[in-house]
Amino acid sequence: MSSDDVPIGRRVARWRVRRSMTQQMLADRVRRSKSWVDKVERGVRALDRYSVIQELADVLRVDPEVLLGQPRSTPAGPPDGVDDIRAALARYDAPQAPQQTTDELRRQVGYAWLSCQHAHYGQLMRVLPALLDAAQAARSAELRVQAYRITSSLLVKLGEADLGWLAADRAMSAAGDDRILAATAAISVAQALRASNRDRLALTAALTAANRILPAPSHPADHEVGGLRADQTARQPHDQRSEGEGAPARQRPPGEWAVGGTLLVQAALAAVGCGEHRRADELTDRAAGVAASLRGYDDPQRATFGPVAVELARVLVAAQRGDAAEALRRHSTVVRREGWRRLPAEYRGAYLVDAARAYLQVGDLRGAARALVDADSVAPAEVRCRRLARTVIADVARAQPAPAGVARLATLVGLTR
C-alpha cells in the first residue's frame, strides 16, 4: 500500500506513536476527547476540515501534507478533465449511477474540499464529474451547493471563467430559499464574474448578498448597488426585521458572519476593479469590523474568513489601484502573522502569485521572483497549472539574468526565453 492509499487516521496514529504520545495526550492537546481521537484513528470519524487537520499537524509537529499523504509531483499545464466536467454540468437527466447516501456524499464533498484547499487539482479533476452526478441526484441542498462551489472555484482557477460562472449559478439555484446557502453561492458567483472582468456585476451580486445577512452598515453607500438600495429591509432597526431577512447581530452564528465578511471582501475587490477605490477601502474596513468580532469558529461553509483574509484583501486592493508601495508594505507585515500559516495552501499560493504581480509593478524583480518561488513551494499547482501564474513567470523571466528560481519555474511550465 502506497502512502497515498493509507487512510489519514492511520497516519495520525503513526505520528502520534512516533511522538511518544498516548491517545489521551493527543486528545488533551487538541481539546478533544480520547474517544474522538480513537474514532479518527480507526477511520470511524472522517477528517474533512482543513482547520482540524492543521491543528493535529501542529500538535504532531508535521506538515498537514504529511497527514494527507506525500503529494505527487505536480505537472505543468492545466490538468486534463475540463471536458468531462463540462459534460457533467450539461447533464440534466438523472444520473444512472445508484443514488448515494447523504453520509457517503458528505465524505466525497469533504475529500473534494481538501483536494481544493491543498491545490491537488489533478486529483480534483478526476473526482468532480462523478461528484457532480451524485450531487445532482442528492436530496441535500447544502451538499449540492458545496459540490457546485468546488467546481466553480477550480474552473475559475484554470481560466474557464464562463464555465465557472455556470457552476456558480447552479449553486445559487440549488440553494433555493435558504439565505445562508444562497449567500455562500453568491461568493462563487462574484468570483466567477470578477474572473470574467465583469466587476460591476460582481459588486452587485456580492454586496446584495452581504447586506441580506449582515447588520446595516454605518455608511449608507455600502447599501447602494448600481444607484439603487440593495436591500431596504436591512436598513430597518434590528428588532424590526424578520428572522429570515437578517436576525439581530448578537443572534447570528459566527459562521454566518464569516460568509458575510467574505462577501464584503469580494465586493471590495470588485469595487476596485470598477475604479471605485474609496468604496473598496470602505468595504474592506467593514469586513475588518466583521472579522474583529470573530474569535475562533467552525467554518461549515468553507468561507476561510478572518482578520488575515481581510489584510490580504487590503494588499490586493492597494495593488490594483496602483499603490504598489502600500501593497508591498502591507504584504511584508501580513505574511509574518500567525494566521497566515493557518490559511489553506491554495489560498496562500493564489495570493502569492498576486503579490508577485505587485512586486512587478514597482520593478522589484527579486521580490516578484521570491513570491513566485514561495507560491510554488506552498501550492505547486497554483504556479504550474494557472495561466495567470505563467504570465507573471514570463514577465519576471525576461530579466537578464533571470532572478534565481524563476528560470527553473519557466522551464517547468514550458516557457522559453
FENFENTA-V720592 format. One record per pair of residues at least 6 apart in sequence whose ideal C-beta (glycine too) atoms are under 6 Angstrom apart, sorted by the first residue. I is the first residue (numbers start at 0). J is the second residue. D is the distance in Angstrom with one decimal. If there is no record, write none. Layout:
I|J|D, I|J|D
//
This chain:
2|68|5.1, 2|69|4.9, 3|68|4.4, 6|42|5.1, 7|46|5.2, 7|66|5.8, 8|39|5.0, 8|40|4.6, 8|42|4.6, 10|66|5.1, 11|39|6.0, 11|40|5.7, 12|40|4.1, 14|59|4.4, 14|61|5.7, 15|25|5.3, 18|59|5.8, 22|33|5.1, 22|36|4.6, 22|37|5.8, 23|33|4.9, 25|36|5.3, 26|32|5.7, 26|33|4.6, 26|36|4.7, 28|58|4.6, 29|54|5.4, 29|58|5.7, 38|44|3.9, 45|106|5.6, 46|52|5.7, 47|109|2.6, 49|116|4.9, 49|343|5.3, 52|63|5.2, 52|66|5.8, 53|63|5.5, 53|341|5.8, 56|63|4.4, 56|66|5.6, 64|70|5.6, 73|379|3.8, 73|380|5.1, 73|383|5.3, 75|383|4.6, 75|411|5.3, 75|412|4.5, 75|413|5.6, 77|157|4.9, 77|384|5.4, 78|120|5.4, 78|121|4.3, 78|124|4.7, 80|124|3.4, 83|128|4.5, 84|127|5.4, 84|128|5.9, 87|128|4.3, 87|131|4.0, 88|165|5.9, 93|136|5.8, 94|132|3.9, 94|136|5.4, 98|136|5.0, 99|133|5.2, 101|139|5.5, 104|133|5.5, 104|137|5.4, 104|142|5.3, 107|130|5.5, 108|142|5.4, 108|145|5.1, 108|146|5.9, 111|130|5.8, 111|149|5.0, 112|301|6.0, 114|122|4.8, 114|123|4.3, 115|123|5.8, 115|149|5.5, 116|343|3.7, 116|345|5.2, 117|344|5.1, 118|344|5.5, 118|345|4.4, 118|348|5.8, 118|378|3.7, 118|380|4.3, 118|381|5.4, 120|380|4.6, 120|384|5.6, 123|153|5.7, 127|150|5.7, 130|146|5.4, 134|143|4.7, 134|146|3.7, 137|143|5.6, 140|173|5.5, 140|175|5.9, 143|173|3.9, 144|170|4.8, 144|173|4.9, 144|174|5.3, 144|180|5.0, 144|184|5.6, 147|166|4.9, 147|169|4.5, 147|170|3.6, 148|170|5.1, 148|187|4.7, 150|166|4.2, 151|163|4.5, 151|166|3.9, 151|167|4.2, 151|187|4.3, 151|191|5.8, 154|162|4.9, 154|163|3.6, 155|163|4.0, 155|190|5.7, 155|191|5.5, 155|194|4.7, 156|385|5.7, 158|386|4.5, 160|191|5.7, 160|194|3.9, 160|195|4.3, 163|191|4.3, 164|191|3.8, 167|187|3.8, 167|188|4.4, 167|191|4.7, 170|184|3.9, 170|187|5.6, 171|184|4.2, 174|180|3.7, 174|181|4.1, 174|184|4.8, 179|255|5.9, 182|208|4.8, 182|212|5.3, 182|258|4.9, 183|258|5.5, 183|300|4.5, 185|204|5.5, 185|208|3.6, 186|261|5.5, 188|204|4.9, 189|201|4.4, 189|204|5.1, 189|205|4.0, 189|265|4.1, 192|200|4.9, 192|201|3.8, 193|201|4.6, 193|269|5.6, 198|269|4.5, 198|272|3.4, 198|273|4.7, 199|273|5.5, 201|269|3.9, 202|266|5.5, 202|269|3.9, 202|270|5.5, 203|224|4.7, 203|225|5.7, 205|262|4.8, 205|265|4.2, 205|266|4.0, 206|224|5.2, 206|229|5.7, 206|266|4.4, 207|224|5.8, 207|229|4.5, 208|262|5.2, 209|259|5.1, 209|262|3.7, 209|263|5.2, 210|222|5.7, 210|229|5.0, 210|230|4.2, 210|233|4.7, 211|230|5.5, 212|255|5.9, 212|259|4.9, 213|259|4.0, 214|248|4.5, 215|233|5.3, 215|234|5.3, 216|285|5.6, 218|281|5.7, 221|285|6.0, 222|228|5.6, 222|229|5.3, 232|244|5.0, 233|245|5.5, 237|247|4.4, 253|293|5.4, 253|296|3.4, 254|296|5.9, 254|299|5.4, 254|300|5.9, 256|289|5.5, 257|302|4.1, 257|304|4.1, 258|300|5.3, 258|302|5.2, 260|286|5.0, 260|289|3.9, 260|290|5.7, 260|304|4.6, 261|302|4.4, 261|304|4.7, 263|282|5.3, 263|285|5.5, 263|286|3.9, 264|286|5.2, 264|312|4.6, 266|282|5.1, 267|279|4.6, 267|282|3.8, 267|283|4.6, 267|312|5.9, 267|316|5.9, 270|278|4.6, 270|279|4.1, 270|282|6.0, 271|279|3.9, 271|316|4.8, 271|319|4.7, 271|320|5.5, 276|320|4.6, 279|316|4.9, 283|312|5.5, 283|313|5.4, 286|309|4.9, 287|309|4.8, 290|305|5.4, 290|306|4.5, 290|309|5.0, 303|346|5.9, 307|336|5.8, 307|338|3.7, 307|339|5.6, 310|333|4.3, 311|350|5.4, 313|329|5.6, 314|326|5.0, 314|329|4.7, 314|330|4.9, 315|353|5.7, 317|325|4.4, 317|326|3.9, 318|326|3.9, 318|357|3.9, 323|357|5.1, 323|360|3.9, 323|361|4.3, 326|357|4.5, 327|357|5.9, 330|354|5.3, 344|377|5.3, 344|378|4.4, 345|378|5.5, 347|377|5.0, 348|374|4.7, 348|377|4.8, 348|378|2.8, 348|381|3.4, 349|381|5.4, 351|370|4.8, 351|373|5.3, 351|374|3.6, 352|374|5.3, 352|388|4.9, 354|370|4.5, 355|367|4.4, 355|370|3.9, 355|371|4.9, 355|391|5.1, 356|391|5.7, 358|366|3.7, 358|367|3.7, 359|367|4.9, 359|394|5.8, 364|395|5.7, 364|398|5.1, 364|402|5.3, 365|402|5.3, 367|395|4.9, 368|395|5.5, 368|402|3.4, 368|404|5.7, 368|405|4.5, 372|404|4.0, 374|381|5.7, 374|382|5.2, 375|382|4.4, 382|388|4.7, 383|412|5.6, 389|412|5.3, 392|408|5.3, 392|409|5.5, 393|414|5.4, 395|405|4.9, 396|405|5.2, 396|409|4.3, 396|416|5.8
//
